């Protein structure tokens, strides 16, 4: 009967609320730079995977149409032309990746080995790579062909070699 008259206090005190907000603020301060770094590396990996898949598309298109297809690199991105010269795909690094991706090699001043990569009707191609980095230059990828057999490879720079 006596417990019925006792009121239990529920809720948070002002001090508890201020401590919670301070802890959340400290965690956010530490997490934001890590999130930005993760985001830059994610965009770089996404851009290199996109280029790899678009090169595969150009190779398959050349075989399917029995006509050469080209991948044309330019400072702001690349485009793919089919055998009749029509642009099939255009990728603009500024628009797609918020200007966070660029051509840059970790070992030389070359951005890509050749401005045009041509896939022949039999699936073979010239040798050549495009080197992609993020603006912070915290990571590098090379996408292209090391042999003329048409085998497209995607490799990441580990600081001393491509893997």
TARAVEN-V266337 format. One record per backbone hydrogen bond with DSSP energy under -0.5 kcal/mol. NH is the residue of the N-H (numbers start at 1). CO is the residue of the C=O. Records with the same first field share a line. If there is no record, write none. Layout:
NH = CO / CO
This chain:
5 = 1 / 2
6 = 2
10 = 8
17 = 13
18 = 14
19 = 15
20 = 16
21 = 17
22 = 18
23 = 19
24 = 20
25 = 21
26 = 22
27 = 23
28 = 24
29 = 25
30 = 26
31 = 27
32 = 28
33 = 29
34 = 30
35 = 31
36 = 32
37 = 33
38 = 34
39 = 35
40 = 36
41 = 37
42 = 38
43 = 39
44 = 40
45 = 41
46 = 42
47 = 43
48 = 44
49 = 45
50 = 46
51 = 47
52 = 48
53 = 49
54 = 50
55 = 51
56 = 52
57 = 53
58 = 54
59 = 55
60 = 56
61 = 57
62 = 58
63 = 59
64 = 60
65 = 61
66 = 62
67 = 62
69 = 119
70 = 81
71 = 117
72 = 70 / 79
73 = 71 / 115
74 = 77
77 = 74
78 = 91
79 = 72
80 = 89
81 = 70
82 = 86
85 = 82
88 = 80
89 = 80
91 = 78
93 = 76 / 91
94 = 76
96 = 92
97 = 93
99 = 93
100 = 97
102 = 133
104 = 102 / 131
105 = 108
113 = 129
117 = 71
118 = 116
119 = 69 / 117
120 = 118 / 124
123 = 120
125 = 148
126 = 118
128 = 145
130 = 143
131 = 111
132 = 130 / 141
133 = 102
134 = 139
135 = 100
137 = 134
141 = 132
142 = 155
143 = 130
144 = 153
145 = 128
146 = 151
150 = 147
152 = 150
153 = 144
155 = 142
157 = 140
158 = 156 / 161
163 = 156
